[in-house]
Amino acid sequence: MNDHVYKIVELAGSSEQGIEHAVATAIARSAETIRNLRWFEVTEIRGHVEDGRIAHWQIGIKAGFTVE
């Protein structure tokens, strides 16, 4: 069994489509520059309101990647 050491970063994402899409967007975009992403934890959920309607869902996540 391998022992792993993780570095943790905090990210934010947003989406007009919903919370799950906001998370997926944050992970996909960060994966372009961070290697070895392994897990995430949603730490915040909030939204942006315009004219009495939800305009954007916003999330905060912690993401872990293995240290090389």
PyMOL Python script that loads the backbone (N, CA, C, O; Angstrom):
from pymol import cmd

cmd.read_pdbstr("""\
ATOM      1  N   MET A   1       0.835  -1.184   0.000  1.00  0.00           N
ATOM      2  CA  MET A   1       0.000   0.000   0.000  1.00  0.00           C
ATOM      3  C   MET A   1       0.880   1.246   0.000  1.00  0.00           C
ATOM      4  O   MET A   1       1.842   1.334   0.763  1.00  0.00           O
ATOM      5  N   ASN A   2       0.550   2.195  -0.846  1.00  0.00           N
ATOM      6  CA  ASN A   2       1.312   3.438  -0.923  1.00  0.00           C
ATOM      7  C   ASN A   2       0.815   4.441   0.108  1.00  0.00           C
ATOM      8  O   ASN A   2      -0.388   4.569   0.336  1.00  0.00           O
ATOM      9  N   ASP A   3       1.753   5.151   0.728  1.00  0.00           N
ATOM     10  CA  ASP A   3       1.388   6.269   1.589  1.00  0.00           C
ATOM     11  C   ASP A   3       1.332   7.514   0.711  1.00  0.00           C
ATOM     12  O   ASP A   3       2.191   7.723  -0.145  1.00  0.00           O
ATOM     13  N   HIS A   4       0.320   8.328   0.933  1.00  0.00           N
ATOM     14  CA  HIS A   4       0.145   9.523   0.115  1.00  0.00           C
ATOM     15  C   HIS A   4       0.247  10.780   0.975  1.00  0.00           C
ATOM     16  O   HIS A   4      -0.178  10.793   2.130  1.00  0.00           O
ATOM     17  N   VAL A   5       0.807  11.813   0.406  1.00  0.00           N
ATOM     18  CA  VAL A   5       0.816  13.139   1.004  1.00  0.00           C
ATOM     19  C   VAL A   5       0.079  14.043   0.029  1.00  0.00           C
ATOM     20  O   VAL A   5       0.350  14.033  -1.171  1.00  0.00           O
ATOM     21  N   TYR A   6      -0.850  14.820   0.555  1.00  0.00           N
ATOM     22  CA  TYR A   6      -1.668  15.674  -0.285  1.00  0.00           C
ATOM     23  C   TYR A   6      -1.412  17.141   0.006  1.00  0.00           C
ATOM     24  O   TYR A   6      -1.184  17.528   1.153  1.00  0.00           O
ATOM     25  N   LYS A   7      -1.450  17.941  -1.025  1.00  0.00           N
ATOM     26  CA  LYS A   7      -1.477  19.390  -0.915  1.00  0.00           C
ATOM     27  C   LYS A   7      -2.940  19.783  -1.114  1.00  0.00           C
ATOM     28  O   LYS A   7      -3.617  19.228  -1.979  1.00  0.00           O
ATOM     29  N   ILE A   8      -3.435  20.738  -0.318  1.00  0.00           N
ATOM     30  CA  ILE A   8      -4.829  21.151  -0.402  1.00  0.00           C
ATOM     31  C   ILE A   8      -4.894  22.596  -0.877  1.00  0.00           C
ATOM     32  O   ILE A   8      -4.188  23.463  -0.362  1.00  0.00           O
ATOM     33  N   VAL A   9      -5.748  22.844  -1.865  1.00  0.00           N
ATOM     34  CA  VAL A   9      -5.980  24.193  -2.366  1.00  0.00           C
ATOM     35  C   VAL A   9      -7.461  24.531  -2.238  1.00  0.00           C
ATOM     36  O   VAL A   9      -8.316  23.646  -2.261  1.00  0.00           O
ATOM     37  N   GLU A  10      -7.746  25.808  -2.104  1.00  0.00           N
ATOM     38  CA  GLU A  10      -9.134  26.257  -2.069  1.00  0.00           C
ATOM     39  C   GLU A  10      -9.472  26.887  -3.414  1.00  0.00           C
ATOM     40  O   GLU A  10      -8.697  27.673  -3.960  1.00  0.00           O
ATOM     41  N   LEU A  11     -10.641  26.528  -3.936  1.00  0.00           N
ATOM     42  CA  LEU A  11     -11.083  26.997  -5.240  1.00  0.00           C
ATOM     43  C   LEU A  11     -12.515  27.520  -5.145  1.00  0.00           C
ATOM     44  O   LEU A  11     -13.252  27.170  -4.223  1.00  0.00           O
ATOM     45  N   ALA A  12     -12.891  28.338  -6.081  1.00  0.00           N
ATOM     46  CA  ALA A  12     -14.269  28.799  -6.196  1.00  0.00           C
ATOM     47  C   ALA A  12     -14.716  28.597  -7.639  1.00  0.00           C
ATOM     48  O   ALA A  12     -13.928  28.742  -8.574  1.00  0.00           O
ATOM     49  N   GLY A  13     -15.978  28.263  -7.803  1.00  0.00           N
ATOM     50  CA  GLY A  13     -16.523  28.084  -9.140  1.00  0.00           C
ATOM     51  C   GLY A  13     -17.931  28.642  -9.194  1.00  0.00           C
ATOM     52  O   GLY A  13     -18.590  28.785  -8.164  1.00  0.00           O
ATOM     53  N   SER A  14     -18.389  28.956 -10.390  1.00  0.00           N
ATOM     54  CA  SER A  14     -19.753  29.458 -10.536  1.00  0.00           C
ATOM     55  C   SER A  14     -20.366  28.891 -11.806  1.00  0.00           C
ATOM     56  O   SER A  14     -19.672  28.475 -12.734  1.00  0.00           O
ATOM     57  N   SER A  15     -21.696  28.890 -11.810  1.00  0.00           N
ATOM     58  CA  SER A  15     -22.419  28.383 -12.965  1.00  0.00           C
ATOM     59  C   SER A  15     -23.837  28.927 -12.951  1.00  0.00           C
ATOM     60  O   SER A  15     -24.432  29.093 -11.887  1.00  0.00           O
ATOM     61  N   GLU A  16     -24.370  29.199 -14.111  1.00  0.00           N
ATOM     62  CA  GLU A  16     -25.779  29.558 -14.239  1.00  0.00           C
ATOM     63  C   GLU A  16     -26.651  28.309 -14.165  1.00  0.00           C
ATOM     64  O   GLU A  16     -27.855  28.407 -13.933  1.00  0.00           O
ATOM     65  N   GLN A  17     -26.040  27.120 -14.365  1.00  0.00           N
ATOM     66  CA  GLN A  17     -26.802  25.879 -14.479  1.00  0.00           C
ATOM     67  C   GLN A  17     -27.081  25.189 -13.152  1.00  0.00           C
ATOM     68  O   GLN A  17     -28.081  24.481 -13.036  1.00  0.00           O
ATOM     69  N   GLY A  18     -26.224  25.373 -12.144  1.00  0.00           N
ATOM     70  CA  GLY A  18     -26.472  24.730 -10.864  1.00  0.00           C
ATOM     71  C   GLY A  18     -25.195  24.438 -10.100  1.00  0.00           C
ATOM     72  O   GLY A  18     -24.087  24.667 -10.583  1.00  0.00           O
ATOM     73  N   ILE A  19     -25.384  23.925  -8.894  1.00  0.00           N
ATOM     74  CA  ILE A  19     -24.271  23.652  -7.991  1.00  0.00           C
ATOM     75  C   ILE A  19     -23.325  22.600  -8.564  1.00  0.00           C
ATOM     76  O   ILE A  19     -22.110  22.795  -8.573  1.00  0.00           O
ATOM     77  N   GLU A  20     -23.876  21.494  -9.037  1.00  0.00           N
ATOM     78  CA  GLU A  20     -23.039  20.414  -9.563  1.00  0.00           C
ATOM     79  C   GLU A  20     -22.191  20.900 -10.738  1.00  0.00           C
ATOM     80  O   GLU A  20     -21.022  20.532 -10.855  1.00  0.00           O
ATOM     81  N   HIS A  21     -22.761  21.701 -11.582  1.00  0.00           N
ATOM     82  CA  HIS A  21     -22.019  22.241 -12.726  1.00  0.00           C
ATOM     83  C   HIS A  21     -20.927  23.202 -12.256  1.00  0.00           C
ATOM     84  O   HIS A  21     -19.843  23.235 -12.837  1.00  0.00           O
ATOM     85  N   ALA A  22     -21.202  23.978 -11.218  1.00  0.00           N
ATOM     86  CA  ALA A  22     -20.193  24.888 -10.667  1.00  0.00           C
ATOM     87  C   ALA A  22     -18.996  24.105 -10.127  1.00  0.00           C
ATOM     88  O   ALA A  22     -17.847  24.500 -10.328  1.00  0.00           O
ATOM     89  N   VAL A  23     -19.269  22.993  -9.440  1.00  0.00           N
ATOM     90  CA  VAL A  23     -18.186  22.138  -8.926  1.00  0.00           C
ATOM     91  C   VAL A  23     -17.400  21.547 -10.089  1.00  0.00           C
ATOM     92  O   VAL A  23     -16.170  21.591 -10.103  1.00  0.00           O
ATOM     93  N   ALA A  24     -18.114  20.994 -11.061  1.00  0.00           N
ATOM     94  CA  ALA A  24     -17.449  20.376 -12.211  1.00  0.00           C
ATOM     95  C   ALA A  24     -16.588  21.383 -12.963  1.00  0.00           C
ATOM     96  O   ALA A  24     -15.497  21.046 -13.423  1.00  0.00           O
ATOM     97  N   THR A  25     -17.070  22.611 -13.089  1.00  0.00           N
ATOM     98  CA  THR A  25     -16.309  23.658 -13.766  1.00  0.00           C
ATOM     99  C   THR A  25     -15.027  23.981 -13.006  1.00  0.00           C
ATOM    100  O   THR A  25     -13.958  24.101 -13.604  1.00  0.00           O
ATOM    101  N   ALA A  26     -15.137  24.119 -11.692  1.00  0.00           N
ATOM    102  CA  ALA A  26     -13.950  24.426 -10.881  1.00  0.00           C
ATOM    103  C   ALA A  26     -12.915  23.305 -10.967  1.00  0.00           C
ATOM    104  O   ALA A  26     -11.720  23.574 -11.088  1.00  0.00           O
ATOM    105  N   ILE A  27     -13.368  22.047 -10.905  1.00  0.00           N
ATOM    106  CA  ILE A  27     -12.448  20.913 -10.982  1.00  0.00           C
ATOM    107  C   ILE A  27     -11.810  20.828 -12.368  1.00  0.00           C
ATOM    108  O   ILE A  27     -10.595  20.664 -12.485  1.00  0.00           O
ATOM    109  N   ALA A  28     -12.619  20.938 -13.408  1.00  0.00           N
ATOM    110  CA  ALA A  28     -12.089  20.815 -14.775  1.00  0.00           C
ATOM    111  C   ALA A  28     -11.074  21.909 -15.079  1.00  0.00           C
ATOM    112  O   ALA A  28     -10.025  21.646 -15.668  1.00  0.00           O
ATOM    113  N   ARG A  29     -11.385  23.122 -14.680  1.00  0.00           N
ATOM    114  CA  ARG A  29     -10.463  24.239 -14.966  1.00  0.00           C
ATOM    115  C   ARG A  29      -9.169  24.102 -14.174  1.00  0.00           C
ATOM    116  O   ARG A  29      -8.087  24.334 -14.713  1.00  0.00           O
ATOM    117  N   SER A  30      -9.269  23.728 -12.907  1.00  0.00           N
ATOM    118  CA  SER A  30      -8.055  23.589 -12.100  1.00  0.00           C
ATOM    119  C   SER A  30      -7.208  22.401 -12.554  1.00  0.00           C
ATOM    120  O   SER A  30      -5.985  22.427 -12.417  1.00  0.00           O
ATOM    121  N   ALA A  31      -7.844  21.368 -13.089  1.00  0.00           N
ATOM    122  CA  ALA A  31      -7.104  20.200 -13.578  1.00  0.00           C
ATOM    123  C   ALA A  31      -6.217  20.541 -14.776  1.00  0.00           C
ATOM    124  O   ALA A  31      -5.309  19.781 -15.112  1.00  0.00           O
ATOM    125  N   GLU A  32      -6.476  21.675 -15.417  1.00  0.00           N
ATOM    126  CA  GLU A  32      -5.625  22.097 -16.533  1.00  0.00           C
ATOM    127  C   GLU A  32      -4.237  22.521 -16.055  1.00  0.00           C
ATOM    128  O   GLU A  32      -3.279  22.463 -16.826  1.00  0.00           O
ATOM    129  N   THR A  33      -4.112  22.948 -14.787  1.00  0.00           N
ATOM    130  CA  THR A  33      -2.819  23.413 -14.292  1.00  0.00           C
ATOM    131  C   THR A  33      -2.329  22.667 -13.053  1.00  0.00           C
ATOM    132  O   THR A  33      -1.171  22.818 -12.664  1.00  0.00           O
ATOM    133  N   ILE A  34      -3.191  21.867 -12.429  1.00  0.00           N
ATOM    134  CA  ILE A  34      -2.796  21.101 -11.239  1.00  0.00           C
ATOM    135  C   ILE A  34      -2.810  19.616 -11.596  1.00  0.00           C
ATOM    136  O   ILE A  34      -3.833  19.072 -12.012  1.00  0.00           O
ATOM    137  N   ARG A  35      -1.659  18.974 -11.426  1.00  0.00           N
ATOM    138  CA  ARG A  35      -1.571  17.533 -11.705  1.00  0.00           C
ATOM    139  C   ARG A  35      -2.015  16.735 -10.487  1.00  0.00           C
ATOM    140  O   ARG A  35      -1.918  17.208  -9.355  1.00  0.00           O
ATOM    141  N   ASN A  36      -2.493  15.546 -10.720  1.00  0.00           N
ATOM    142  CA  ASN A  36      -2.789  14.556  -9.682  1.00  0.00           C
ATOM    143  C   ASN A  36      -3.901  14.956  -8.728  1.00  0.00           C
ATOM    144  O   ASN A  36      -3.842  14.620  -7.545  1.00  0.00           O
ATOM    145  N   LEU A  37      -4.922  15.668  -9.216  1.00  0.00           N
ATOM    146  CA  LEU A  37      -6.086  15.940  -8.373  1.00  0.00           C
ATOM    147  C   LEU A  37      -6.724  14.616  -7.970  1.00  0.00           C
ATOM    148  O   LEU A  37      -6.901  13.734  -8.810  1.00  0.00           O
ATOM    149  N   ARG A  38      -7.071  14.469  -6.691  1.00  0.00           N
ATOM    150  CA  ARG A  38      -7.593  13.198  -6.213  1.00  0.00           C
ATOM    151  C   ARG A  38      -8.944  13.295  -5.524  1.00  0.00           C
ATOM    152  O   ARG A  38      -9.724  12.343  -5.567  1.00  0.00           O
ATOM    153  N   TRP A  39      -9.237  14.430  -4.886  1.00  0.00           N
ATOM    154  CA  TRP A  39     -10.506  14.531  -4.155  1.00  0.00           C
ATOM    155  C   TRP A  39     -10.904  15.987  -4.001  1.00  0.00           C
ATOM    156  O   TRP A  39     -10.094  16.889  -4.218  1.00  0.00           O
ATOM    157  N   PHE A  40     -12.170  16.213  -3.622  1.00  0.00           N
ATOM    158  CA  PHE A  40     -12.641  17.561  -3.318  1.00  0.00           C
ATOM    159  C   PHE A  40     -13.682  17.495  -2.216  1.00  0.00           C
ATOM    160  O   PHE A  40     -14.295  16.456  -1.972  1.00  0.00           O
ATOM    161  N   GLU A  41     -13.865  18.623  -1.562  1.00  0.00           N
ATOM    162  CA  GLU A  41     -14.866  18.775  -0.509  1.00  0.00           C
ATOM    163  C   GLU A  41     -15.552  20.124  -0.721  1.00  0.00           C
ATOM    164  O   GLU A  41     -14.881  21.153  -0.806  1.00  0.00           O
ATOM    165  N   VAL A  42     -16.875  20.127  -0.807  1.00  0.00           N
ATOM    166  CA  VAL A  42     -17.609  21.382  -0.940  1.00  0.00           C
ATOM    167  C   VAL A  42     -17.656  22.039   0.435  1.00  0.00           C
ATOM    168  O   VAL A  42     -18.116  21.433   1.403  1.00  0.00           O
ATOM    169  N   THR A  43     -17.181  23.279   0.520  1.00  0.00           N
ATOM    170  CA  THR A  43     -17.130  23.993   1.796  1.00  0.00           C
ATOM    171  C   THR A  43     -18.124  25.136   1.870  1.00  0.00           C
ATOM    172  O   THR A  43     -18.484  25.568   2.965  1.00  0.00           O
ATOM    173  N   GLU A  44     -18.574  25.635   0.729  1.00  0.00           N
ATOM    174  CA  GLU A  44     -19.498  26.762   0.697  1.00  0.00           C
ATOM    175  C   GLU A  44     -20.444  26.634  -0.487  1.00  0.00           C
ATOM    176  O   GLU A  44     -20.060  26.159  -1.555  1.00  0.00           O
ATOM    177  N   ILE A  45     -21.670  27.057  -0.288  1.00  0.00           N
ATOM    178  CA  ILE A  45     -22.625  27.178  -1.388  1.00  0.00           C
ATOM    179  C   ILE A  45     -23.304  28.536  -1.215  1.00  0.00           C
ATOM    180  O   ILE A  45     -23.805  28.865  -0.140  1.00  0.00           O
ATOM    181  N   ARG A  46     -23.308  29.298  -2.273  1.00  0.00           N
ATOM    182  CA  ARG A  46     -23.971  30.600  -2.240  1.00  0.00           C
ATOM    183  C   ARG A  46     -24.430  30.919  -3.660  1.00  0.00           C
ATOM    184  O   ARG A  46     -24.176  30.155  -4.591  1.00  0.00           O
ATOM    185  N   GLY A  47     -25.096  32.034  -3.810  1.00  0.00           N
ATOM    186  CA  GLY A  47     -25.585  32.398  -5.132  1.00  0.00           C
ATOM    187  C   GLY A  47     -25.613  33.888  -5.344  1.00  0.00           C
ATOM    188  O   GLY A  47     -25.471  34.683  -4.416  1.00  0.00           O
ATOM    189  N   HIS A  48     -25.798  34.234  -6.583  1.00  0.00           N
ATOM    190  CA  HIS A  48     -25.900  35.627  -7.015  1.00  0.00           C
ATOM    191  C   HIS A  48     -27.326  35.819  -7.526  1.00  0.00           C
ATOM    192  O   HIS A  48     -27.797  35.066  -8.378  1.00  0.00           O
ATOM    193  N   VAL A  49     -28.000  36.828  -7.000  1.00  0.00           N
ATOM    194  CA  VAL A  49     -29.400  37.076  -7.352  1.00  0.00           C
ATOM    195  C   VAL A  49     -29.506  38.345  -8.187  1.00  0.00           C
ATOM    196  O   VAL A  49     -28.915  39.374  -7.859  1.00  0.00           O
ATOM    197  N   GLU A  50     -30.260  38.255  -9.260  1.00  0.00           N
ATOM    198  CA  GLU A  50     -30.576  39.412 -10.107  1.00  0.00           C
ATOM    199  C   GLU A  50     -32.074  39.409 -10.372  1.00  0.00           C
ATOM    200  O   GLU A  50     -32.638  38.387 -10.762  1.00  0.00           O
ATOM    201  N   ASP A  51     -32.715  40.548 -10.161  1.00  0.00           N
ATOM    202  CA  ASP A  51     -34.154  40.695 -10.425  1.00  0.00           C
ATOM    203  C   ASP A  51     -34.987  39.610  -9.742  1.00  0.00           C
ATOM    204  O   ASP A  51     -35.951  39.103 -10.315  1.00  0.00           O
ATOM    205  N   GLY A  52     -34.608  39.264  -8.527  1.00  0.00           N
ATOM    206  CA  GLY A  52     -35.373  38.283  -7.759  1.00  0.00           C
ATOM    207  C   GLY A  52     -35.205  36.842  -8.191  1.00  0.00           C
ATOM    208  O   GLY A  52     -35.961  35.977  -7.750  1.00  0.00           O
ATOM    209  N   ARG A  53     -34.232  36.562  -9.043  1.00  0.00           N
ATOM    210  CA  ARG A  53     -33.996  35.196  -9.525  1.00  0.00           C
ATOM    211  C   ARG A  53     -32.531  34.842  -9.352  1.00  0.00           C
ATOM    212  O   ARG A  53     -31.672  35.723  -9.306  1.00  0.00           O
ATOM    213  N   ILE A  54     -32.248  33.555  -9.257  1.00  0.00           N
ATOM    214  CA  ILE A  54     -30.857  33.101  -9.151  1.00  0.00           C
ATOM    215  C   ILE A  54     -30.187  33.283 -10.508  1.00  0.00           C
ATOM    216  O   ILE A  54     -30.617  32.715 -11.512  1.00  0.00           O
ATOM    217  N   ALA A  55     -29.128  34.084 -10.516  1.00  0.00           N
ATOM    218  CA  ALA A  55     -28.385  34.322 -11.753  1.00  0.00           C
ATOM    219  C   ALA A  55     -27.205  33.364 -11.867  1.00  0.00           C
ATOM    220  O   ALA A  55     -26.902  32.879 -12.957  1.00  0.00           O
ATOM    221  N   HIS A  56     -26.540  33.091 -10.749  1.00  0.00           N
ATOM    222  CA  HIS A  56     -25.394  32.180 -10.724  1.00  0.00           C
ATOM    223  C   HIS A  56     -25.384  31.431  -9.397  1.00  0.00           C
ATOM    224  O   HIS A  56     -25.705  31.993  -8.350  1.00  0.00           O
ATOM    225  N   TRP A  57     -25.017  30.180  -9.455  1.00  0.00           N
ATOM    226  CA  TRP A  57     -24.677  29.414  -8.260  1.00  0.00           C
ATOM    227  C   TRP A  57     -23.179  29.561  -8.067  1.00  0.00           C
ATOM    228  O   TRP A  57     -22.419  29.532  -9.035  1.00  0.00           O
ATOM    229  N   GLN A  58     -22.753  29.718  -6.824  1.00  0.00           N
ATOM    230  CA  GLN A  58     -21.329  29.857  -6.526  1.00  0.00           C
ATOM    231  C   GLN A  58     -20.975  28.845  -5.447  1.00  0.00           C
ATOM    232  O   GLN A  58     -21.727  28.663  -4.490  1.00  0.00           O
ATOM    233  N   ILE A  59     -19.835  28.190  -5.602  1.00  0.00           N
ATOM    234  CA  ILE A  59     -19.400  27.191  -4.623  1.00  0.00           C
ATOM    235  C   ILE A  59     -17.953  27.452  -4.229  1.00  0.00           C
ATOM    236  O   ILE A  59     -17.173  28.016  -4.996  1.00  0.00           O
ATOM    237  N   GLY A  60     -17.620  27.036  -3.039  1.00  0.00           N
ATOM    238  CA  GLY A  60     -16.231  27.005  -2.596  1.00  0.00           C
ATOM    239  C   GLY A  60     -15.873  25.556  -2.331  1.00  0.00           C
ATOM    240  O   GLY A  60     -16.663  24.824  -1.734  1.00  0.00           O
ATOM    241  N   ILE A  61     -14.712  25.133  -2.758  1.00  0.00           N
ATOM    242  CA  ILE A  61     -14.271  23.757  -2.510  1.00  0.00           C
ATOM    243  C   ILE A  61     -12.823  23.741  -2.042  1.00  0.00           C
ATOM    244  O   ILE A  61     -12.041  24.649  -2.322  1.00  0.00           O
ATOM    245  N   LYS A  62     -12.498  22.680  -1.321  1.00  0.00           N
ATOM    246  CA  LYS A  62     -11.112  22.346  -1.065  1.00  0.00           C
ATOM    247  C   LYS A  62     -10.826  21.146  -1.940  1.00  0.00           C
ATOM    248  O   LYS A  62     -11.615  20.202  -1.995  1.00  0.00           O
ATOM    249  N   ALA A  63      -9.694  21.184  -2.625  1.00  0.00           N
ATOM    250  CA  ALA A  63      -9.308  20.079  -3.509  1.00  0.00           C
ATOM    251  C   ALA A  63      -7.924  19.601  -3.105  1.00  0.00           C
ATOM    252  O   ALA A  63      -7.045  20.400  -2.779  1.00  0.00           O
ATOM    253  N   GLY A  64      -7.743  18.290  -3.130  1.00  0.00           N
ATOM    254  CA  GLY A  64      -6.455  17.714  -2.756  1.00  0.00           C
ATOM    255  C   GLY A  64      -5.802  17.042  -3.950  1.00  0.00           C
ATOM    256  O   GLY A  64      -6.452  16.385  -4.764  1.00  0.00           O
ATOM    257  N   PHE A  65      -4.488  17.232  -4.024  1.00  0.00           N
ATOM    258  CA  PHE A  65      -3.717  16.524  -5.054  1.00  0.00           C
ATOM    259  C   PHE A  65      -2.481  15.932  -4.418  1.00  0.00           C
ATOM    260  O   PHE A  65      -1.951  16.469  -3.445  1.00  0.00           O
ATOM    261  N   THR A  66      -2.019  14.814  -4.974  1.00  0.00           N
ATOM    262  CA  THR A  66      -0.861  14.132  -4.414  1.00  0.00           C
ATOM    263  C   THR A  66       0.413  14.887  -4.747  1.00  0.00           C
ATOM    264  O   THR A  66       0.589  15.406  -5.849  1.00  0.00           O
ATOM    265  N   VAL A  67       1.299  14.930  -3.753  1.00  0.00           N
ATOM    266  CA  VAL A  67       2.603  15.584  -3.909  1.00  0.00           C
ATOM    267  C   VAL A  67       3.548  14.594  -4.574  1.00  0.00           C
ATOM    268  O   VAL A  67       3.639  13.436  -4.167  1.00  0.00           O
ATOM    269  N   GLU A  68       4.239  15.054  -5.587  1.00  0.00           N
ATOM    270  CA  GLU A  68       5.168  14.171  -6.311  1.00  0.00           C
ATOM    271  C   GLU A  68       6.493  14.056  -5.564  1.00  0.00           C
ATOM    272  O   GLU A  68       7.399  13.357  -6.019  1.00  0.00           O
TER     273      GLU A  68
END
""", "prot")
cmd.dss("prot")
cmd.show_as("cartoon", "prot")
cmd.util.cbc("prot")
cmd.orient("prot")
